[in-house]
Every structure is written in C-alpha cells, then in structure tokens.
Amino acid sequence: MNSPNPVVHHVDHIKEHRFENLSRRKYKEDADVCIVGAGAAGGVLAYELSKAGLKVVVIEAGPFWNPQTDFASDELSTTRLAWQDTRFTIGANPLQLGHNNSGRGVSGGTTHFTGVFLRFHESDFRTKTEDGVGEEWPITYQDLAPYYDKIERDIAVSGPKNFPWGSFHGPYPYPEREPLSGNAEIFRKGCEKLGIRSVVPPLALSLDERTVPERTCQFQRLGRQGDYGS
C-alpha cells in the first residue's frame, strides 16, 4: 500500500510499508544469478555480471537510501543507516556482534564507511608464517594487484603522490584531497612535532567531487575519519 507518511523517503521499502513498484519485477520468470546483500561486494558483483549479459537479481534487507534526503550531518541520525539487530557469526564458536557494525540498505557498509581505500600488504596474505595466526591465503598480493588497480579507477580513488607503506606507492587515479579537515590538520601538525611521518590516505571520491569541485564532502559526520593517516 502507499505510505501515508508525508515525508519523502526516496526508498523502495521502509518498515511496515510496501510500495507498488516492488510488484513490477524486471524479470517476470527467472534470473541467472541471485545475490544476497547489496553491499560493497554484492553491488560490484551485480554490476560486473550484468555488464556481461547475465540477468541479475539482488536481495537486500534494507532500503534504497537517497543521500540528498535520507542522510544528515548528525551522528545520532546516522545510526539508522546501520544494522542495529543482534547478529551472530556462524561456526563451532559463534560470536555475538555488537550493534552499528555494518550498513543496512543498498550499498551496505559503504553508506557510512570513512572512504579509506587501503590495499593489503604482502604479509597480510601470510599471517600464519608471519604472525603464527590464521591460515595462509591461497593467493598473493600480486594476484590481486590488477583488481586493486581496476577498482581504484572505477571508484575514483584519490591519494598522495607517494604512499610510503606496502607494495603500492602510487600514483592513484586522482590527486590527494585538499584542504585537510580541521582535526586532520591538527593531527598532522602533532605528528610533525613528534617526528612521526603522516600522509593523507587513499580516499574514495564521490561523483560530485569528480565533476563539481565545490560540491564535495564537507568533512562532517563519520567521513571526518578519512581525512588523515599515519
């Protein structure tokens, strides 16, 4: 039924309301692939498979957020973007996860992540050998390097001319963000006084930042964490 709520949510589905457009499915009979979760992994996978010509359906528990109307520069307000229900891991020793630890809705955790796009180090694939924990990955950093290159181009990642840590030192598809936010600038000056090297980390850019420079992230809310690194 149609929602009596006068507020325009710009979402396909919110609690206790089911909009008519959900009954008009794109594929009337079946699809080639069904992906559960429209997060960072599921969304990219759906995009790539659909480009290859497959019929793809994505099932997502949360709504389709509109950043222009559903987001606010207020930490309390943004809690509704996260998955607040009790969650458990699977396995012989399941763990109960805390609240607010992943996104809810189309784009998953990327609705409120800090935008930092770091690559794994080579040692991250050999934790059993290097640190005596976990298991060795069946692949290496070199296997993933071309895919890092691709996703950084697709997402439009900005970064410093020379990133000092790990196997990849740049350049990134876009130059580093300027100016720094106020708290990031204070952090940078503190590192400088203590003799600690600091750089701006690789950051994801929004479409507006690529096309309309004056309409960029305002360094508010959770995004403020993505403006510095050490």
C-alpha positions as CSV (number, residue, x, y, z in Angstrom):
1,M,0.0,0.0,0.0
2,N,1.0,3.6,-0.4
3,S,2.6,5.3,2.6
4,P,0.5,7.9,4.4
5,N,3.7,9.5,5.7
6,P,4.1,12.9,4.1
7,V,7.9,12.7,4.4
8,V,9.6,11.7,1.1
9,H,11.9,8.9,2.0
10,H,13.1,8.2,-1.6
11,V,13.3,4.5,-0.8
12,D,11.6,1.4,-2.2
13,H,10.8,-0.2,1.1
14,I,10.7,1.0,4.7
15,K,9.3,-0.6,7.8
16,E,5.6,-1.5,7.5
17,H,5.3,-0.1,4.0
18,R,5.5,-1.9,0.7
19,F,5.3,0.3,-2.3
20,E,3.6,-0.7,-5.5
21,N,6.7,-0.6,-7.7
22,L,8.1,-3.6,-5.9
23,S,5.5,-5.7,-7.6
24,R,6.8,-4.8,-11.1
25,R,9.8,-7.1,-11.3
26,K,12.3,-6.6,-14.0
27,Y,12.4,-10.4,-14.7
28,K,8.9,-11.9,-14.8
29,E,10.0,-15.5,-14.7
30,D,13.6,-16.1,-13.5
31,A,17.1,-14.8,-13.4
32,D,20.6,-16.2,-14.0
33,V,22.1,-15.0,-10.7
34,C,20.6,-14.1,-7.3
35,I,22.9,-12.1,-4.9
36,V,22.1,-11.7,-1.2
37,G,23.2,-8.3,0.0
38,A,23.7,-5.2,-2.0
39,G,26.9,-4.1,-0.2
40,A,30.4,-3.3,-1.5
41,A,30.9,-6.9,-2.7
42,G,27.4,-7.7,-3.8
43,G,26.9,-4.4,-5.6
44,V,30.1,-4.7,-7.6
45,L,29.4,-8.3,-8.4
46,A,25.9,-7.5,-9.7
47,Y,27.4,-4.7,-11.8
48,E,30.0,-6.8,-13.4
49,L,27.7,-9.8,-14.1
50,S,25.0,-7.6,-15.6
51,K,27.6,-6.0,-17.9
52,A,28.5,-9.5,-19.0
53,G,24.8,-10.0,-20.1
54,L,23.5,-12.1,-17.2
55,K,20.1,-11.4,-15.6
56,V,20.9,-10.5,-12.0
57,V,18.6,-10.1,-9.0
58,V,19.9,-8.6,-5.7
59,I,18.1,-9.2,-2.4
60,E,18.7,-6.5,0.2
61,A,17.2,-6.3,3.7
62,G,17.4,-2.6,3.9
63,P,16.0,0.3,1.9
64,F,17.5,2.3,-1.0
65,W,18.8,5.4,0.6
66,N,18.9,8.8,-1.1
67,P,21.9,10.8,0.2
68,Q,20.2,14.1,-0.6
69,T,17.2,13.4,1.7
70,D,18.0,10.5,3.9
71,F,21.4,11.4,5.2
72,A,22.2,14.1,7.8
73,S,25.4,15.6,9.2
74,D,24.5,14.3,12.6
75,E,25.9,11.2,14.3
76,L,22.7,10.3,16.2
77,S,20.7,10.5,13.0
78,T,23.1,8.2,11.1
79,T,22.5,5.3,13.4
80,R,19.5,4.4,11.3
81,L,21.9,3.7,8.4
82,A,23.5,0.8,10.3
83,W,22.3,-2.7,11.1
84,Q,21.1,-2.5,14.7
85,D,19.7,-6.0,15.0
86,T,21.5,-8.7,17.0
87,R,23.8,-10.7,14.8
88,F,25.8,-13.8,15.3
89,T,28.7,-15.4,13.3
90,I,28.5,-19.0,12.3
91,G,30.7,-21.9,13.2
92,A,31.5,-24.0,16.2
93,N,32.1,-21.0,18.4
94,P,29.7,-18.3,17.2
95,L,30.2,-14.7,18.4
96,Q,27.6,-12.2,19.1
97,L,28.3,-9.0,17.2
98,G,27.6,-5.5,18.5
99,H,25.2,-3.0,17.0
100,N,26.1,-0.5,14.4
101,N,28.8,-2.6,12.9
102,S,27.7,-2.7,9.2
103,G,25.4,-0.8,6.9
104,R,21.7,-1.5,6.3
105,G,20.3,-0.9,2.9
106,V,21.6,-0.7,-0.7
107,S,25.4,-0.2,-0.7
108,G,25.7,-1.9,2.7
109,G,28.6,-0.7,4.9
110,T,29.6,1.9,2.2
111,T,26.7,4.0,3.4
112,H,28.8,5.1,6.3
113,F,32.3,3.9,5.8
114,T,35.1,6.5,6.0
115,G,36.1,6.2,2.4
116,V,39.6,5.0,3.1
117,F,40.8,2.7,0.3
118,L,43.9,0.9,1.6
119,R,45.4,-2.1,-0.1
120,F,46.5,-5.3,1.8
121,H,50.2,-5.7,2.4
122,E,52.0,-8.8,1.1
123,S,52.4,-10.0,4.7
124,D,48.6,-9.9,5.2
125,F,48.4,-13.0,2.9
126,R,50.9,-14.9,5.1
127,T,49.6,-14.4,8.6
128,K,50.4,-18.0,9.7
129,T,54.0,-17.7,8.6
130,E,54.5,-14.1,9.6
131,D,52.5,-13.9,12.9
132,G,51.6,-17.5,13.8
133,V,47.8,-16.9,13.5
134,G,45.1,-17.8,11.0
135,E,45.9,-19.6,7.7
136,E,47.8,-18.7,4.6
137,W,45.8,-17.2,1.7
138,P,45.7,-19.4,-1.4
139,I,46.5,-16.2,-3.4
140,T,49.1,-13.5,-3.1
141,Y,49.1,-9.7,-3.3
142,Q,50.4,-9.9,-6.9
143,D,47.3,-11.9,-7.8
144,L,45.0,-9.1,-6.6
145,A,47.1,-6.1,-7.7
146,P,45.4,-5.8,-11.2
147,Y,42.0,-5.8,-9.4
148,Y,43.1,-3.1,-7.0
149,D,44.1,-1.0,-10.0
150,K,40.7,-1.5,-11.6
151,I,38.6,-0.8,-8.5
152,E,40.6,2.3,-7.7
153,R,39.9,3.6,-11.2
154,D,36.2,2.7,-11.0
155,I,35.6,4.2,-7.6
156,A,37.9,7.2,-8.4
157,V,40.3,6.9,-5.5
158,S,42.5,9.9,-4.7
159,G,45.8,9.6,-2.9
160,P,49.2,11.1,-2.2
161,K,51.9,11.1,-4.9
162,N,54.0,8.7,-2.9
163,F,52.3,6.4,-0.4
164,P,55.1,5.2,1.9
165,W,53.7,1.8,3.1
166,G,53.1,-1.5,1.4
167,S,53.9,-2.7,-2.1
168,F,52.0,0.0,-3.9
169,H,53.3,3.6,-3.6
170,G,51.1,5.3,-6.3
171,P,50.2,7.1,-8.3
172,Y,46.5,7.0,-7.6
173,P,43.8,7.9,-10.3
174,Y,43.2,11.3,-8.6
175,P,45.5,13.6,-6.6
176,E,45.1,13.8,-2.8
177,R,42.3,15.7,-1.2
178,E,42.9,19.4,-0.3
179,P,42.4,21.0,2.1
180,L,42.5,18.8,5.1
181,S,39.7,19.0,7.6
182,G,40.4,21.0,10.8
183,N,41.0,18.0,13.1
184,A,43.1,16.3,10.5
185,E,45.3,19.4,10.2
186,I,45.8,19.4,14.0
187,F,46.7,15.7,13.8
188,R,49.2,16.3,11.0
189,K,50.9,19.1,13.0
190,G,51.1,16.9,16.1
191,C,52.8,14.1,14.1
192,E,55.2,16.6,12.7
193,K,56.2,17.8,16.1
194,L,56.7,14.2,17.3
195,G,58.7,13.2,14.3
196,I,56.0,10.8,13.1
197,R,55.5,10.6,9.4
198,S,51.9,11.2,8.3
199,V,50.2,11.2,4.9
200,V,46.6,11.6,3.6
201,P,45.4,8.1,2.9
202,P,43.8,7.0,-0.4
203,L,40.2,8.1,-0.3
204,A,37.1,7.3,-2.4
205,L,35.7,10.3,-4.2
206,S,32.0,11.0,-4.8
207,L,30.7,11.7,-8.3
208,D,30.2,15.3,-7.3
209,E,33.8,15.7,-6.3
210,R,34.9,14.5,-9.8
211,T,32.6,16.7,-11.7
212,V,31.6,19.6,-9.4
213,P,34.6,20.5,-7.1
214,E,32.6,22.9,-5.0
215,R,30.1,20.2,-4.1
216,T,32.4,17.9,-2.2
217,C,32.4,16.1,1.2
218,Q,32.1,18.7,3.9
219,F,34.3,16.7,6.3
220,Q,31.4,16.2,8.6
221,R,29.9,13.2,10.4
222,L,31.7,9.9,10.0
223,G,33.7,11.0,6.9
224,R,36.0,13.0,9.1
225,Q,37.9,9.9,10.0
226,G,39.0,9.5,6.4
227,D,41.0,12.8,6.2
228,Y,44.2,11.7,7.8
229,G,46.5,8.7,8.2
230,S,49.7,7.8,10.0
